């Protein structure tokens, strides 16, 4: 009589492990890219919200610099907006700053925080005219091909 055992052979298990490894090697970079894009989108949304807050400041004071100075960002009393993005959650990826403000215009920036997964993503910028720029090459400047936010 022949004993018939049920189960998988070692070869079958090894083939399965190899297939799963190949699929993971393909999927993980794509997942990381999606996470980076979603964090960038959160920073873009935060910049647009900050721009809206500055527009309210202008509407109330007829200037973007009430008291002669740009409004402050952070969590202290008197700050008009949080200083980091994303606004929700504990894992902050970008520092938000008002990089320039006059009575009639402003420029706000989202700069990736060093040591985070966004560190190589390049800064984002929004100005009072609605122009959106992204330092896609992460070289510290906005080149001709980097005039708008993109993927």
N, CA, C and O atoms as a GROMACS GRO file, in nm:
protein
  604
    1UNK      N    1   0.081  -0.118   0.000
    1UNK     CA    2   0.000   0.000   0.000
    1UNK      C    3   0.085   0.125   0.000
    1UNK      O    4   0.185   0.134   0.071
    2UNK      N    5   0.045   0.219  -0.079
    2UNK     CA    6   0.118   0.344  -0.090
    2UNK      C    7   0.062   0.447   0.008
    2UNK      O    8  -0.059   0.467   0.018
    3UNK      N    9   0.153   0.511   0.079
    3UNK     CA   10   0.110   0.621   0.166
    3UNK      C   11   0.096   0.748   0.084
    3UNK      O   12   0.190   0.790   0.015
    4UNK      N   13  -0.018   0.807   0.092
    4UNK     CA   14  -0.040   0.932   0.020
    4UNK      C   15  -0.042   1.044   0.123
    4UNK      O   16  -0.133   1.052   0.206
    5UNK      N   17   0.057   1.129   0.118
    5UNK     CA   18   0.062   1.239   0.212
    5UNK      C   19   0.008   1.364   0.145
    5UNK      O   20   0.026   1.386   0.025
    6UNK      N   21  -0.056   1.445   0.224
    6UNK     CA   22  -0.108   1.570   0.169
    6UNK      C   23  -0.017   1.683   0.216
    6UNK      O   24   0.050   1.670   0.319
    7UNK      N   25  -0.014   1.792   0.143
    7UNK     CA   26   0.070   1.905   0.178
    7UNK      C   27   0.149   1.950   0.058
    7UNK      O   28   0.125   1.906  -0.055
    8UNK      N   29   0.244   2.039   0.083
    8UNK     CA   30   0.324   2.095  -0.024
    8UNK      C   31   0.466   2.043  -0.013
    8UNK      O   32   0.517   2.014   0.096
    9UNK      N   33   0.528   2.031  -0.127
    9UNK     CA   34   0.669   1.992  -0.127
    9UNK      C   35   0.754   2.116  -0.103
    9UNK      O   36   0.707   2.229  -0.116
   10UNK      N   37   0.877   2.094  -0.069
   10UNK     CA   38   0.969   2.205  -0.046
   10UNK      C   39   0.986   2.288  -0.173
   10UNK      O   40   0.996   2.411  -0.165
   11UNK      N   41   0.991   2.225  -0.286
   11UNK     CA   42   1.006   2.295  -0.414
   11UNK      C   43   0.886   2.387  -0.438
   11UNK      O   44   0.903   2.501  -0.479
   12UNK      N   45   0.766   2.338  -0.412
   12UNK     CA   46   0.646   2.420  -0.431
   12UNK      C   47   0.649   2.542  -0.339
   12UNK      O   48   0.613   2.652  -0.381
   13UNK      N   49   0.690   2.523  -0.217
   13UNK     CA   50   0.699   2.635  -0.123
   13UNK      C   51   0.805   2.736  -0.168
   13UNK      O   52   0.783   2.857  -0.158
   14UNK      N   53   0.919   2.688  -0.215
   14UNK     CA   54   1.025   2.777  -0.260
   14UNK      C   55   0.980   2.858  -0.382
   14UNK      O   56   1.009   2.977  -0.391
   15UNK      N   57   0.910   2.795  -0.476
   15UNK     CA   58   0.860   2.865  -0.594
   15UNK      C   59   0.762   2.975  -0.550
   15UNK      O   60   0.766   3.086  -0.603
   16UNK      N   61   0.676   2.944  -0.455
   16UNK     CA   62   0.580   3.041  -0.404
   16UNK      C   63   0.651   3.160  -0.340
   16UNK      O   64   0.614   3.275  -0.363
   17UNK      N   65   0.753   3.132  -0.260
   17UNK     CA   66   0.828   3.239  -0.195
   17UNK      C   67   0.898   3.327  -0.299
   17UNK      O   68   0.900   3.449  -0.284
   18UNK      N   69   0.954   3.268  -0.401
   18UNK     CA   70   1.021   3.344  -0.507
   18UNK      C   71   0.921   3.433  -0.580
   18UNK      O   72   0.950   3.549  -0.608
   19UNK      N   73   0.804   3.381  -0.612
   19UNK     CA   74   0.700   3.459  -0.681
   19UNK      C   75   0.656   3.577  -0.594
   19UNK      O   76   0.642   3.688  -0.644
   20UNK      N   77   0.634   3.553  -0.467
   20UNK     CA   78   0.594   3.661  -0.376
   20UNK      C   79   0.705   3.765  -0.366
   20UNK      O   80   0.676   3.885  -0.362
   21UNK      N   81   0.830   3.722  -0.362
   21UNK     CA   82   0.942   3.815  -0.358
   21UNK      C   83   0.950   3.903  -0.481
   21UNK      O   84   0.976   4.023  -0.470
   22UNK      N   85   0.927   3.846  -0.597
   22UNK     CA   86   0.929   3.923  -0.722
   22UNK      C   87   0.816   4.024  -0.723
   22UNK      O   88   0.837   4.140  -0.759
   23UNK      N   89   0.697   3.982  -0.684
   23UNK     CA   90   0.583   4.074  -0.680
   23UNK      C   91   0.608   4.188  -0.582
   23UNK      O   92   0.576   4.303  -0.611
   24UNK      N   93   0.665   4.157  -0.466
   24UNK     CA   94   0.694   4.261  -0.367
   24UNK      C   95   0.800   4.358  -0.420
   24UNK      O   96   0.790   4.478  -0.396
   25UNK      N   97   0.900   4.307  -0.489
   25UNK     CA   98   1.006   4.392  -0.544
   25UNK      C   99   0.951   4.489  -0.648
   25UNK      O  100   1.004   4.599  -0.665
   26UNK      N  101   0.848   4.450  -0.717
   26UNK     CA  102   0.785   4.536  -0.817
   26UNK      C  103   0.688   4.633  -0.750
   26UNK      O  104   0.684   4.750  -0.788
   27UNK      N  105   0.611   4.587  -0.654
   27UNK     CA  106   0.506   4.668  -0.593
   27UNK      C  107   0.558   4.773  -0.496
   27UNK      O  108   0.503   4.882  -0.490
   28UNK      N  109   0.662   4.743  -0.420
   28UNK     CA  110   0.708   4.834  -0.315
   28UNK      C  111   0.751   4.971  -0.367
   28UNK      O  112   0.710   5.072  -0.310
   29UNK      N  113   0.832   4.980  -0.472
   29UNK     CA  114   0.869   5.113  -0.523
   29UNK      C  115   0.747   5.193  -0.571
   29UNK      O  116   0.741   5.314  -0.552
   30UNK      N  117   0.653   5.125  -0.631
   30UNK     CA  118   0.532   5.192  -0.675
   30UNK      C  119   0.453   5.245  -0.556
   30UNK      O  120   0.399   5.356  -0.560
   31UNK      N  121   0.448   5.168  -0.450
   31UNK     CA  122   0.380   5.210  -0.327
   31UNK      C  123   0.450   5.332  -0.268
   31UNK      O  124   0.384   5.428  -0.229
   32UNK      N  125   0.583   5.329  -0.263
   32UNK     CA  126   0.659   5.441  -0.207
   32UNK      C  127   0.634   5.568  -0.288
   32UNK      O  128   0.620   5.676  -0.230
   33UNK      N  129   0.628   5.556  -0.420
   33UNK     CA  130   0.601   5.670  -0.506
   33UNK      C  131   0.461   5.727  -0.479
   33UNK      O  132   0.443   5.848  -0.475
   34UNK      N  133   0.365   5.641  -0.460
   34UNK     CA  134   0.228   5.685  -0.429
   34UNK      C  135   0.222   5.758  -0.296
   34UNK      O  136   0.153   5.859  -0.283
   35UNK      N  137   0.294   5.708  -0.197
   35UNK     CA  138   0.298   5.774  -0.066
   35UNK      C  139   0.361   5.912  -0.080
   35UNK      O  140   0.311   6.009  -0.021
   36UNK      N  141   0.470   5.922  -0.156
   36UNK     CA  142   0.538   6.051  -0.176
   36UNK      C  143   0.445   6.150  -0.244
   36UNK      O  144   0.439   6.267  -0.206
   37UNK      N  145   0.372   6.104  -0.346
   37UNK     CA  146   0.279   6.191  -0.417
   37UNK      C  147   0.166   6.238  -0.326
   37UNK      O  148   0.125   6.354  -0.332
   38UNK      N  149   0.116   6.150  -0.242
   38UNK     CA  150   0.006   6.190  -0.153
   38UNK      C  151   0.054   6.290  -0.048
   38UNK      O  152  -0.020   6.380  -0.011
   39UNK      N  153   0.176   6.274   0.001
   39UNK     CA  154   0.231   6.372   0.096
   39UNK      C  155   0.254   6.506   0.029
   39UNK      O  156   0.232   6.611   0.090
   40UNK      N  157   0.299   6.504  -0.096
   40UNK     CA  158   0.317   6.629  -0.171
   40UNK      C  159   0.182   6.697  -0.191
   40UNK      O  160   0.171   6.819  -0.178
   41UNK      N  161   0.079   6.619  -0.223
   41UNK     CA  162  -0.055   6.675  -0.241
   41UNK      C  163  -0.106   6.737  -0.110
   41UNK      O  164  -0.175   6.839  -0.114
   42UNK      N  165  -0.074   6.676   0.003
   42UNK     CA  166  -0.114   6.732   0.132
   42UNK      C  167  -0.044   6.866   0.156
   42UNK      O  168  -0.105   6.959   0.209
   43UNK      N  169   0.082   6.876   0.117
   43UNK     CA  170   0.156   7.003   0.132
   43UNK      C  171   0.098   7.109   0.037
   43UNK      O  172   0.087   7.225   0.075
   44UNK      N  173   0.061   7.069  -0.084
   44UNK     CA  174  -0.001   7.162  -0.177
   44UNK      C  175  -0.133   7.215  -0.120
   44UNK      O  176  -0.162   7.334  -0.129
   45UNK      N  177  -0.212   7.126  -0.063
   45UNK     CA  178  -0.339   7.166  -0.003
   45UNK      C  179  -0.315   7.261   0.114
   45UNK      O  180  -0.390   7.357   0.133
   46UNK      N  181  -0.212   7.234   0.194
   46UNK     CA  182  -0.180   7.322   0.306
   46UNK      C  183  -0.138   7.460   0.256
   46UNK      O  184  -0.177   7.561   0.315
   47UNK      N  185  -0.061   7.466   0.147
   47UNK     CA  186  -0.022   7.596   0.092
   47UNK      C  187  -0.144   7.673   0.042
   47UNK      O  188  -0.154   7.794   0.063
   48UNK      N  189  -0.236   7.604  -0.025
   48UNK     CA  190  -0.357   7.671  -0.072
   48UNK      C  191  -0.440   7.722   0.046
   48UNK      O  192  -0.496   7.832   0.039
   49UNK      N  193  -0.448   7.643   0.153
   49UNK     CA  194  -0.521   7.687   0.273
   49UNK      C  195  -0.452   7.808   0.336
   49UNK      O  196  -0.518   7.902   0.378
   50UNK      N  197  -0.320   7.804   0.343
   50UNK     CA  198  -0.245   7.918   0.396
   50UNK      C  199  -0.267   8.042   0.310
   50UNK      O  200  -0.281   8.152   0.362
   51UNK      N  201  -0.270   8.024   0.179
   51UNK     CA  202  -0.299   8.135   0.089
   51UNK      C  203  -0.436   8.194   0.116
   51UNK      O  204  -0.454   8.316   0.115
   52UNK      N  205  -0.535   8.108   0.142
   52UNK     CA  206  -0.670   8.155   0.175
   52UNK      C  207  -0.670   8.234   0.306
   52UNK      O  208  -0.738   8.335   0.318
   53UNK      N  209  -0.594   8.187   0.405
   53UNK     CA  210  -0.585   8.258   0.533
   53UNK      C  211  -0.522   8.396   0.511
   53UNK      O  212  -0.568   8.495   0.567
   54UNK      N  213  -0.418   8.402   0.429
   54UNK     CA  214  -0.355   8.531   0.400
   54UNK      C  215  -0.450   8.624   0.325
   54UNK      O  216  -0.447   8.746   0.346
   55UNK      N  217  -0.534   8.569   0.239
   55UNK     CA  218  -0.633   8.652   0.171
   55UNK      C  219  -0.734   8.708   0.271
   55UNK      O  220  -0.779   8.822   0.256
   56UNK      N  221  -0.770   8.629   0.373
   56UNK     CA  222  -0.860   8.680   0.479
   56UNK      C  223  -0.791   8.791   0.558
   56UNK      O  224  -0.854   8.891   0.594
   57UNK      N  225  -0.660   8.774   0.586
   57UNK     CA  226  -0.584   8.879   0.655
   57UNK      C  227  -0.589   9.007   0.572
   57UNK      O  228  -0.609   9.116   0.627
   58UNK      N  229  -0.571   8.994   0.441
   58UNK     CA  230  -0.573   9.111   0.353
   58UNK      C  231  -0.712   9.176   0.353
   58UNK      O  232  -0.723   9.298   0.358
   59UNK      N  233  -0.815   9.094   0.348
   59UNK     CA  234  -0.952   9.146   0.347
   59UNK      C  235  -0.982   9.224   0.475
   59UNK      O  236  -1.047   9.328   0.470
   60UNK      N  237  -0.935   9.175   0.588
   60UNK     CA  238  -0.962   9.240   0.716
   60UNK      C  239  -0.876   9.364   0.739
   60UNK      O  240  -0.920   9.459   0.804
   61UNK      N  241  -0.753   9.364   0.686
   61UNK     CA  242  -0.656   9.470   0.717
   61UNK      C  243  -0.613   9.554   0.598
   61UNK      O  244  -0.542   9.654   0.615
   62UNK      N  245  -0.655   9.516   0.479
   62UNK     CA  246  -0.614   9.582   0.355
   62UNK      C  247  -0.462   9.575   0.334
   62UNK      O  248  -0.404   9.660   0.268
   63UNK      N  249  -0.400   9.474   0.393
   63UNK     CA  250  -0.258   9.449   0.377
   63UNK      C  251  -0.228   9.305   0.418
   63UNK      O  252  -0.299   9.247   0.501
   64UNK      N  253  -0.124   9.248   0.358
   64UNK     CA  254  -0.081   9.115   0.400
   64UNK      C  255   0.010   9.121   0.522
   64UNK      O  256   0.041   9.019   0.584
   65UNK      N  257   0.053   9.242   0.556
   65UNK     CA  258   0.146   9.259   0.668
   65UNK      C  259   0.087   9.353   0.773
   65UNK      O  260   0.134   9.466   0.790
   66UNK      N  261  -0.016   9.309   0.844
   66UNK     CA  262  -0.071   9.397   0.947
   66UNK      C  263   0.033   9.423   1.056
   66UNK      O  264   0.102   9.332   1.100
   67UNK      N  265   0.043   9.545   1.098
   67UNK     CA  266   0.144   9.580   1.198
   67UNK      C  267   0.283   9.593   1.137
   67UNK      O  268   0.380   9.608   1.211
   68UNK      N  269   0.294   9.588   1.004
   68UNK     CA  270   0.422   9.606   0.938
   68UNK      C  271   0.505   9.480   0.920
   68UNK      O  272   0.612   9.485   0.860
   69UNK      N  273   0.458   9.366   0.972
   69UNK     CA  274   0.534   9.241   0.959
   69UNK      C  275   0.442   9.130   0.910
   69UNK      O  276   0.320   9.136   0.926
   70UNK      N  277   0.503   9.030   0.850
   70UNK     CA  278   0.426   8.915   0.803
   70UNK      C  279   0.366   8.842   0.922
   70UNK      O  280   0.429   8.833   1.027
   71UNK      N  281   0.244   8.789   0.908
   71UNK     CA  282   0.186   8.708   1.015
   71UNK      C  283   0.276   8.588   1.045
   71UNK      O  284   0.356   8.547   0.960
   72UNK      N  285   0.264   8.533   1.164
   72UNK     CA  286   0.349   8.420   1.203
   72UNK      C  287   0.275   8.288   1.192
   72UNK      O  288   0.152   8.282   1.201
   73UNK      N  289   0.352   8.183   1.171
   73UNK     CA  290   0.299   8.048   1.160
   73UNK      C  291   0.343   7.968   1.281
   73UNK      O  292   0.450   7.994   1.338
   74UNK      N  293   0.264   7.873   1.321
   74UNK     CA  294   0.297   7.787   1.434
   74UNK      C  295   0.174   7.752   1.514
   74UNK      O  296   0.062   7.756   1.462
   75UNK      N  297   0.194   7.719   1.638
   75UNK     CA  298   0.081   7.680   1.723
   75UNK      C  299   0.061   7.772   1.842
   75UNK      O  300  -0.024   7.746   1.927
   76UNK      N  301   0.138   7.881   1.849
   76UNK     CA  302   0.124   7.975   1.960
   76UNK      C  303   0.006   8.068   1.935
   76UNK      O  304  -0.043   8.080   1.823
   77UNK      N  305  -0.040   8.132   2.041
   77UNK     CA  306  -0.148   8.229   2.028
   77UNK      C  307  -0.103   8.340   1.932
   77UNK      O  308   0.010   8.388   1.942
   78UNK      N  309  -0.189   8.379   1.842
   78UNK     CA  310  -0.157   8.483   1.745
   78UNK      C  311  -0.105   8.428   1.613
   78UNK      O  312  -0.102   8.501   1.514
   79UNK      N  313  -0.064   8.303   1.610
   79UNK     CA  314  -0.020   8.243   1.484
   79UNK      C  315  -0.143   8.219   1.397
   79UNK      O  316  -0.247   8.176   1.446
   80UNK      N  317  -0.129   8.247   1.269
   80UNK     CA  318  -0.246   8.237   1.181
   80UNK      C  319  -0.265   8.098   1.119
   80UNK      O  320  -0.372   8.068   1.068
   81UNK      N  321  -0.160   8.014   1.124
   81UNK     CA  322  -0.168   7.886   1.054
   81UNK      C  323  -0.057   7.796   1.109
   81UNK      O  324   0.046   7.845   1.155
   82UNK      N  325  -0.077   7.662   1.106
   82UNK     CA  326   0.029   7.571   1.150
   82UNK      C  327   0.155   7.588   1.065
   82UNK      O  328   0.148   7.630   0.949
   83UNK      N  329   0.270   7.554   1.122
   83UNK     CA  330   0.398   7.573   1.054
   83UNK      C  331   0.448   7.448   0.984
   83UNK      O  332   0.554   7.451   0.923
   84UNK      N  333   0.372   7.336   0.992
   84UNK     CA  334   0.415   7.213   0.926
   84UNK      C  335   0.298   7.144   0.859
   84UNK      O  336   0.182   7.160   0.898
   85UNK      N  337   0.330   7.066   0.757
   85UNK     CA  338   0.230   6.989   0.683
   85UNK      C  339   0.276   6.845   0.674
   85UNK      O  340   0.397   6.820   0.681
   86UNK      N  341   0.187   6.750   0.659
   86UNK     CA  342   0.043   6.766   0.650
   86UNK      C  343  -0.017   6.817   0.781
   86UNK      O  344   0.038   6.797   0.889
   87UNK      N  345  -0.131   6.884   0.768
   87UNK     CA  346  -0.194   6.947   0.883
   87UNK      C  347  -0.247   6.843   0.981
   87UNK      O  348  -0.248   6.866   1.102
   88UNK      N  349  -0.291   6.729   0.930
   88UNK     CA  350  -0.343   6.621   1.014
   88UNK      C  351  -0.235   6.517   1.037
   88UNK      O  352  -0.150   6.497   0.950
   89UNK      N  353  -0.237   6.452   1.150
   89UNK     CA  354  -0.143   6.344   1.177
   89UNK      C  355  -0.014   6.393   1.240
   89UNK      O  356   0.015   6.512   1.244
   90UNK      N  357   0.062   6.299   1.289
   90UNK     CA  358   0.184   6.331   1.362
   90UNK      C  359   0.308   6.331   1.273
   90UNK      O  360   0.409   6.391   1.311
   91UNK      N  361   0.304   6.267   1.158
   91UNK     CA  362   0.422   6.255   1.072
   91UNK      C  363   0.432   6.376   0.979
   91UNK      O  364   0.380   6.373   0.868
   92UNK      N  365   0.499   6.481   1.025
   92UNK     CA  366   0.514   6.604   0.947
   92UNK      C  367   0.626   6.586   0.846
   92UNK      O  368   0.734   6.536   0.879
   93UNK      N  369   0.601   6.628   0.724
   93UNK     CA  370   0.696   6.609   0.614
   93UNK      C  371   0.748   6.741   0.556
   93UNK      O  372   0.853   6.743   0.492
   94UNK      N  373   0.675   6.850   0.578
   94UNK     CA  374   0.712   6.980   0.519
   94UNK      C  375   0.704   7.090   0.624
   94UNK      O  376   0.616   7.088   0.711
   95UNK      N  377   0.797   7.186   0.617
   95UNK     CA  378   0.789   7.309   0.695
   95UNK      C  379   0.724   7.415   0.608
   95UNK      O  380   0.764   7.434   0.493
   96UNK      N  381   0.625   7.483   0.661
   96UNK     CA  382   0.558   7.590   0.589
   96UNK      C  383   0.615   7.724   0.635
   96UNK      O  384   0.635   7.745   0.754
   97UNK      N  385   0.642   7.813   0.540
   97UNK     CA  386   0.694   7.946   0.574
   97UNK      C  387   0.632   8.050   0.483
   97UNK      O  388   0.593   8.022   0.369
   98UNK      N  389   0.624   8.171   0.535
   98UNK     CA  390   0.591   8.286   0.451
   98UNK      C  391   0.726   8.344   0.412
   98UNK      O  392   0.789   8.415   0.490
   99UNK      N  393   0.770   8.312   0.290
   99UNK     CA  394   0.907   8.349   0.251
   99UNK      C  395   0.917   8.496   0.210
   99UNK      O  396   1.026   8.553   0.214
  100UNK      N  397   0.806   8.557   0.172
  100UNK     CA  398   0.807   8.699   0.138
  100UNK      C  399   0.665   8.752   0.157
  100UNK      O  400   0.568   8.688   0.117
  101UNK      N  401   0.654   8.868   0.216
  101UNK     CA  402   0.524   8.932   0.231
  101UNK      C  403   0.543   9.083   0.231
  101UNK      O  404   0.629   9.137   0.301
  102UNK      N  405   0.461   9.149   0.151
  102UNK     CA  406   0.457   9.295   0.149
  102UNK      C  407   0.312   9.334   0.172
  102UNK      O  408   0.227   9.249   0.200
  103UNK      N  409   0.284   9.461   0.161
  103UNK     CA  410   0.147   9.507   0.180
  103UNK      C  411   0.054   9.452   0.071
  103UNK      O  412  -0.065   9.435   0.094
  104UNK      N  413   0.110   9.424  -0.047
  104UNK     CA  414   0.024   9.387  -0.161
  104UNK      C  415   0.046   9.247  -0.217
  104UNK      O  416  -0.028   9.206  -0.306
  105UNK      N  417   0.143   9.172  -0.168
  105UNK     CA  418   0.167   9.038  -0.221
  105UNK      C  419   0.234   8.950  -0.116
  105UNK      O  420   0.281   8.999  -0.014
  106UNK      N  421   0.236   8.822  -0.144
  106UNK     CA  422   0.301   8.726  -0.053
  106UNK      C  423   0.355   8.609  -0.134
  106UNK      O  424   0.313   8.586  -0.248
  107UNK      N  425   0.447   8.536  -0.074
  107UNK     CA  426   0.496   8.409  -0.127
  107UNK      C  427   0.508   8.314  -0.009
  107UNK      O  428   0.572   8.347   0.092
  108UNK      N  429   0.448   8.197  -0.022
  108UNK     CA  430   0.457   8.095   0.083
  108UNK      C  431   0.524   7.971   0.027
  108UNK      O  432   0.512   7.940  -0.092
  109UNK      N  433   0.596   7.900   0.114
  109UNK     CA  434   0.671   7.782   0.070
  109UNK      C  435   0.646   7.663   0.163
  109UNK      O  436   0.622   7.678   0.282
  110UNK      N  437   0.654   7.546   0.102
  110UNK     CA  438   0.656   7.420   0.176
  110UNK      C  439   0.790   7.355   0.143
  110UNK      O  440   0.814   7.315   0.029
  111UNK      N  441   0.876   7.346   0.243
  111UNK     CA  442   1.010   7.290   0.225
  111UNK      C  443   1.016   7.154   0.292
  111UNK      O  444   0.984   7.143   0.410
  112UNK      N  445   1.058   7.049   0.219
  112UNK     CA  446   1.067   6.916   0.281
  112UNK      C  447   1.158   6.917   0.403
  112UNK      O  448   1.264   6.980   0.403
  113UNK      N  449   1.116   6.847   0.507
  113UNK     CA  450   1.194   6.838   0.629
  113UNK      C  451   1.307   6.737   0.608
  113UNK      O  452   1.283   6.626   0.561
  114UNK      N  453   1.428   6.777   0.642
  114UNK     CA  454   1.543   6.690   0.629
  114UNK      C  455   1.524   6.563   0.713
  114UNK      O  456   1.477   6.570   0.826
  115UNK      N  457   1.561   6.450   0.657
  115UNK     CA  458   1.551   6.323   0.728
  115UNK      C  459   1.418   6.253   0.710
  115UNK      O  460   1.398   6.143   0.763
  116UNK      N  461   1.325   6.314   0.637
  116UNK     CA  462   1.197   6.248   0.609
  116UNK      C  463   1.201   6.187   0.470
  116UNK      O  464   1.295   6.209   0.394
  117UNK      N  465   1.098   6.111   0.439
  117UNK     CA  466   1.092   6.048   0.306
  117UNK      C  467   1.072   6.151   0.196
  117UNK      O  468   1.094   6.120   0.079
  118UNK      N  469   1.030   6.272   0.229
  118UNK     CA  470   1.008   6.377   0.130
  118UNK      C  471   1.133   6.462   0.108
  118UNK      O  472   1.130   6.552   0.024
  119UNK      N  473   1.240   6.438   0.180
  119UNK     CA  474   1.358   6.525   0.178
  119UNK      C  475   1.412   6.551   0.038
  119UNK      O  476   1.466   6.659   0.013
  120UNK      N  477   1.399   6.458  -0.052
  120UNK     CA  478   1.452   6.475  -0.188
  120UNK      C  479   1.346   6.523  -0.287
  120UNK      O  480   1.370   6.523  -0.408
  121UNK      N  481   1.231   6.564  -0.238
  121UNK     CA  482   1.118   6.596  -0.326
  121UNK      C  483   1.122   6.739  -0.379
  121UNK      O  484   1.056   6.766  -0.480
  122UNK      N  485   1.193   6.829  -0.318
  122UNK     CA  486   1.196   6.967  -0.365
  122UNK      C  487   1.086   7.050  -0.304
  122UNK      O  488   0.980   6.998  -0.266
  123UNK      N  489   1.111   7.181  -0.293
  123UNK     CA  490   1.014   7.268  -0.228
  123UNK      C  491   0.900   7.307  -0.322
  123UNK      O  492   0.912   7.302  -0.444
  124UNK      N  493   0.790   7.345  -0.258
  124UNK     CA  494   0.671   7.392  -0.329
  124UNK      C  495   0.652   7.539  -0.293
  124UNK      O  496   0.688   7.582  -0.183
  125UNK      N  497   0.596   7.616  -0.386
  125UNK     CA  498   0.579   7.758  -0.361
  125UNK      C  499   0.447   7.806  -0.421
  125UNK      O  500   0.405   7.759  -0.526
  126UNK      N  501   0.384   7.900  -0.353
  126UNK     CA  502   0.261   7.964  -0.399
  126UNK      C  503   0.275   8.112  -0.373
  126UNK      O  504   0.320   8.152  -0.266
  127UNK      N  505   0.236   8.195  -0.471
  127UNK     CA  506   0.243   8.339  -0.446
  127UNK      C  507   0.105   8.402  -0.456
  127UNK      O  508   0.007   8.335  -0.489
  128UNK      N  509   0.100   8.530  -0.426
  128UNK     CA  510  -0.027   8.602  -0.419
  128UNK      C  511  -0.101   8.610  -0.551
  128UNK      O  512  -0.221   8.639  -0.552
  129UNK      N  513  -0.034   8.586  -0.663
  129UNK     CA  514  -0.102   8.587  -0.793
  129UNK      C  515  -0.163   8.451  -0.824
  129UNK      O  516  -0.234   8.436  -0.924
  130UNK      N  517  -0.135   8.352  -0.739
  130UNK     CA  518  -0.185   8.217  -0.763
  130UNK      C  519  -0.086   8.128  -0.836
  130UNK      O  520  -0.118   8.013  -0.866
  131UNK      N  521   0.033   8.180  -0.866
  131UNK     CA  522   0.134   8.100  -0.936
  131UNK      C  523   0.185   7.991  -0.842
  131UNK      O  524   0.219   8.016  -0.727
  132UNK      N  525   0.189   7.869  -0.895
  132UNK     CA  526   0.233   7.753  -0.818
  132UNK      C  527   0.361   7.699  -0.880
  132UNK      O  528   0.366   7.671  -1.000
  133UNK      N  529   0.464   7.686  -0.798
  133UNK     CA  530   0.592   7.637  -0.847
  133UNK      C  531   0.639   7.519  -0.762
  133UNK      O  532   0.611   7.510  -0.643
  134UNK      N  533   0.711   7.428  -0.829
  134UNK     CA  534   0.767   7.310  -0.762
  134UNK      C  535   0.910   7.292  -0.807
  134UNK      O  536   0.937   7.283  -0.927
  135UNK      N  537   1.001   7.285  -0.713
  135UNK     CA  538   1.142   7.259  -0.743
  135UNK      C  539   1.159   7.109  -0.764
  135UNK      O  540   1.217   7.039  -0.680
  136UNK      N  541   1.108   7.062  -0.875
  136UNK     CA  542   1.104   6.918  -0.904
  136UNK      C  543   1.243   6.854  -0.902
  136UNK      O  544   1.256   6.739  -0.862
  137UNK      N  545   1.345   6.927  -0.946
  137UNK     CA  546   1.481   6.873  -0.950
  137UNK      C  547   1.551   6.881  -0.815
  137UNK      O  548   1.660   6.828  -0.799
  138UNK      N  549   1.488   6.947  -0.718
  138UNK     CA  550   1.543   6.964  -0.584
  138UNK      C  551   1.682   7.028  -0.587
  138UNK      O  552   1.774   6.986  -0.516
  139UNK      N  553   1.694   7.131  -0.672
  139UNK     CA  554   1.823   7.200  -0.683
  139UNK      C  555   1.821   7.338  -0.618
  139UNK      O  556   1.917   7.414  -0.631
  140UNK      N  557   1.713   7.371  -0.550
  140UNK     CA  558   1.705   7.498  -0.479
  140UNK      C  559   1.652   7.614  -0.560
  140UNK      O  560   1.644   7.726  -0.509
  141UNK      N  561   1.617   7.591  -0.687
  141UNK     CA  562   1.562   7.697  -0.770
  141UNK      C  563   1.449   7.641  -0.854
  141UNK      O  564   1.434   7.520  -0.869
  142UNK      N  565   1.371   7.732  -0.908
  142UNK     CA  566   1.258   7.691  -0.991
  142UNK      C  567   1.294   7.716  -1.136
  142UNK      O  568   1.293   7.830  -1.183
  143UNK      N  569   1.326   7.608  -1.208
  143UNK     CA  570   1.363   7.618  -1.348
  143UNK      C  571   1.242   7.642  -1.436
  143UNK      O  572   1.128   7.645  -1.390
  144UNK      N  573   1.269   7.660  -1.565
  144UNK     CA  574   1.162   7.689  -1.660
  144UNK      C  575   1.058   7.578  -1.666
  144UNK      O  576   0.940   7.605  -1.687
  145UNK      N  577   1.101   7.454  -1.647
  145UNK     CA  578   1.006   7.342  -1.655
  145UNK      C  579   0.939   7.314  -1.521
  145UNK      O  580   0.862   7.219  -1.507
  146UNK      N  581   0.968   7.399  -1.421
  146UNK     CA  582   0.916   7.374  -1.287
  146UNK      C  583   0.821   7.484  -1.243
  146UNK      O  584   0.820   7.522  -1.125
  147UNK      N  585   0.743   7.536  -1.333
  147UNK     CA  586   0.657   7.649  -1.302
  147UNK      C  587   0.525   7.610  -1.238
  147UNK      O  588   0.461   7.696  -1.175
  148UNK      N  589   0.482   7.488  -1.249
  148UNK     CA  590   0.354   7.451  -1.189
  148UNK      C  591   0.369   7.323  -1.109
  148UNK      O  592   0.460   7.243  -1.132
  149UNK      N  593   0.278   7.305  -1.015
  149UNK     CA  594   0.278   7.181  -0.938
  149UNK      C  595   0.239   7.069  -1.032
  149UNK      O  596   0.154   7.088  -1.119
  150UNK      N  597   0.297   6.954  -1.014
  150UNK     CA  598   0.265   6.839  -1.096
  150UNK      C  599   0.297   6.712  -1.025
  150UNK      O  600   0.329   6.713  -0.906
  151UNK      N  601   0.289   6.604  -1.096
  151UNK     CA  602   0.314   6.473  -1.037
  151UNK      C  603   0.455   6.432  -1.046
  151UNK      O  604   0.492   6.324  -1.000
   0.00000   0.00000   0.00000
